[in-house]
Amino acid sequence: MASGDLMMGMIFLTLTVVGILGNFCLLSSYLCLDFSGCRLRCTDLIIKHLIVANSLFLLFRGIPQSMAALGFRHFISDLGCKLVFYVHRVGRGMSFSSTCLLSVFQAITISPRDSRWAELKVKAPRYTGTCVFLCWILHLLVNIIVPMCVTHNGNNNITKRRDFGYCSGGNDERTVYVINVALLSLPDVLCLGIMPWASGSMVLILYRHKQRFQHLHGNSPSLRSSPESRATNTVLLLVSTFVSLYTLSFSMHVYLGDPQNPSQFLVHLSALTNVCFSALSPFILMSRVVNISRLCFVWIRSRTSPSVLRNM
């Protein structure tokens, strides 16, 4: 095994393990808040599904890619290869859609009551679960074609396929391959179109809020410490990380679309950029859970001891 492959395998394994632990800790924190009786925001439901999607992707893409980079190439059957690719594609797509939904609902949440989104701000919490459910259905249906496009590496009769290390993908017919890629990329393109608009709206709302606050109260640090401002900054950081990593991954994916350029290094690097988002996002969202936990702790204490509110 080459030293470069060993290093790439160790990076994959480290990111996968750290990401799984981070997502598990974040999900456990939300479950504890649920059991404590705290009333969470509608965006917190989206984050829970984002955590599940990230975990699926890390388990079904991070672990197999780590084993492939470490030199284990024929450890999975043809059926297992199709299952692994289907689940990790669903998890990947749902991770992207959840990030998109999170940016949209956060923009609606922080919008002023007198804005054109005022009506949506009232109705948004009721439709959060429906939107998340429809996203799951969309990705479960769209990715049905994935098992038909992948096979295990033990089939030596297949040529002109992209080698992912543990499975092979692509189709011998270029036209069919392009159609499949376009169909699978459609939800991602929609998300990439919506997220910059939602992020720009959040930045504009925060800027106007800051100007209004400074006009009324002068230069005060209170706005910087508001929960809405911190939550929005967290979402903006998450979206920026997503867009940056996705752009890098998409550039390498386009280059890898040519079966005549089967660079294993680029295959691993493209997968690494996708794994990075699923591994880093729980740590970006940790500060949000800490703030919610503090508010819930105060709320619980206020129910058991009314004097807490009088002393705040």
N, C-alpha and C positions, 0 to 999 in steps of 0.2 A: 504494500500500500504506500502511495506517495505521501510525503509529509504534508502537501497541500490538501489532499483529501482527508487526512487525519485531522488537520486543523479545522477544515470546514465541517467535518462530522462533529467535532467537539463543540464548535460554535452553535450548530443546530441543536445538539442535545442540551446544551446549557440554556439556550433561549427557550426551548420547549419546556424543560423542567421548571424554569423560573416563571414562564408564562402560565403554566398550568397551576402552579402554587399561588401566583398572584390572582388569577381569576377565581380560584377556589376560596381564597381569603376574602375577596371582594364580595362574592356571592354569599358567603357565610355571614358577612357583616350585614348585608341586606336582609337575610333571613332572620337574623337576630332582631333587627329593627322591626320586622313584620310581627314576630312573636311578642315583642314588647308592647305592641298596640299603637305604634307611631303611625301617623298618617303621612305617607310619602307623596311626593309630586308625581304627576303623570309621566314625567321624563324618567323617573326612577324605574318604572316598569320597562321602558325601552332599554335602559342600561342592563337590567337583569337578562333580557333576551340577548343583548350584545355579549354579555359574559358567557352565556350558553353557546352562542355561535363561535366565539373565540376559542372556547374549550374544545368544541368539535373539530375546529380547524387544526388546532395544535395536536390533538390526539391522532387525527387521521391524515395529516400532512407532515407535521413536524417530526413525529416519531419515525414513520417510514422513510422520510428523506434523510434523517439522521443515520439510520441503519444503512441506507444506500451509499451515503457519503463515507461511511466507515468500511465499506467494502462488501456488505451483505446485499447481493443483487437478486438472488433467487429464493427469497424467503416467503413469498406470497403466491398463492394460486391465481388462476385467471379470474375466478369468481371473487376471490378476496380483493384482487386489484380493482375490479369494477365497483365493488362495494366501497372500498377506501376512497376512490376518486369521486364517487357520487356523494358520499357524506361530506368529504372535505370541500367539494364545490358548493354544496348547500350551505355549509358553515361559513365559507368565504363570502358567498353572496349575501347571506343574512347579516354578516358582520358589516358589510358595506351599507346595506339598506338600513340597519339599525343606527349606524352613524349618521346617515342622511336624515332619518326620522328624528333623531335626537337634536340635530341642528335646527330643523324646522320647528319642532315643538318648543325648543328653548327660545327661539326667536318670537314665537307667539306668546310664550309665558311672560317675557320681559317687556312686551309691547305695552304702551300706555293705554289706559282705559278709554281715552278719547280718540284712539287711532282707528284706522279702517279694519284692523284686526280685532276690534273689541268683541265682536260677536263670536269670532273663532276662539278667542281667549276663554269664553264661557263654555263653549261646546267641546273644546279640545280634550279635556280629561275623559269625556264619555266615549270618544272615538279612538283613544290610544290603543286599547286592546284589539279593536277591530283592525286597525292599520297594521299592527304587528302580526296578527293572525294572517292577514292577506299577504304580507311579505313572505311568511313561511310557505304558504300555499304556492305563491309565484315561483319561488326558488325550487321547491320540491317538484314542480311540474316542468319548469324550463330545463332543469338539469337531468331530466329523464334520458336525454340523448347522450349524456356523458358515458354511461356503461357501454354503449355501442361503439364508442370511439377509442376505447383503451383496451389493452390486453397485456398479459404478463410477458416478461422478457424471454420466457422459455420457448416461444413460438419463433423459430428461426426462418420461417417462410415469409415473414412480413418484412417488407422493405420500405424505405422512405418514411419512416415513422420517427417521431421525436422520442428520444430515450430519456426518461425521467430518472433512471437509475434502478428503480424497482418495477416499473411498468413502462409501456410504450404507448404513445398517444398520437393522434392525428389520423388522417385518412389518405389512402393512395390517390383518390380523386380530389384534385385541387379545388374544384368547384364546390364539392360537398364540404370540404374542410372550411372554405371561406364562409359558406352559409352557416355552418355550425358555430364558428367563431363569432359571426355577427349576431346570431341568436343569443348566445351565451353572454355576449358583451353588452347587449341592449340594456339590461337593468343597471349595469355599472355606469354606462354613459348617461342614463337618466339621473343617477345619483350624483355624478360629477357635474351635471348641469344645475341641479337643485342646491347642492351644498354651498357653492360660492355665493349664490343669491341669498341663502339663509344667513351665511356668515357675514356678508356685507350688510344685511339688514340689522344683525345684532350689533355690529360695530357702529352703525349709524345711530341706532337707538341708544347705545351707551354714551356715545359722544354728545347727543342732544340732552340726555339726562344729566351728564356731567356739567354741561354749560348751564342748564337750568338750575342745578343745585348750587353751582358757584355764584350764579347771579343772585340767588336768594340768601345763601349762607356764607359767601366768601370762600376763600381757600381753606377747606376743611378736609381732613383725611377720612371722614365718616363714610363717604361714598365708596372709597376703596375697600372698606371692610364689610360692605353690604353683602348678604348672602347671594342676592341675584347677580351682582357683579362678579363675585368669585365663581359662581356656577357657570356663568356665561364665558368667562375667561377659560375655564376648564374645557368647555365644549369647543371653543375656538382653537385651543391648543390641540385637542383631539382631532378635529377636522383638518387642521394644518398638517399634522403628522400623517394622517390618512392620505391626503392629496399628494404630499411629497413622496411617500413610499409607493403609492399606486402609480404615479407618473414614472418613477424609476422602473418599477416592475413591468409596466405596460411597454416601455421602450425596449426592454430586453425581450419581452414576450413577442413583439413584432419581429425582432431579429431572429428569434428562435423559430418563428413560423416557417422559415425556409428549411426543409429537411436536409439540404446540402450543407448546413452549418450546425452540426450537432455538438456544440461546445458544452461539455459537461460542467465546466466551470460556470458558464452563464446560466445553465439549467439550475445549478445549486444556488447561484447568486439571485436569480429571479425568485426562487422559492424562499430564499432567506428574507427578501424584502417583504414578502407577504407574512411570513412568520413573525417578523419584527413588530408589525402593527398589533397582532393578536397578543404578543407577549408584553408590549409596552403599554397598551391602552388601560389595563387594570391599575397600573401604577399612576397613570395620569389622572384616573378617576378616584384614586384613594382619598385625595384631599376633600372631594365632594362628600364622601361618606363620613369623614371625620367631622365636617361641619354639620351634617344632618344628625349625626350621633350626639353632638353637643346640644343641639336644639331639642332632640327627643329626651335627652337626660334632664334638661331643665323642665320640659313638659311633664315628664313622669314625676319629678320631685314636686312640681306645683300641684299635681293631683293628690299627692300624699301629704304634702305640707303647704297649705295656702300661703304661709308666711314667706315662702321663697320668692313669690312674685312681688310681695311688698318690699322685699329687701333688694330687688334688682333695680 
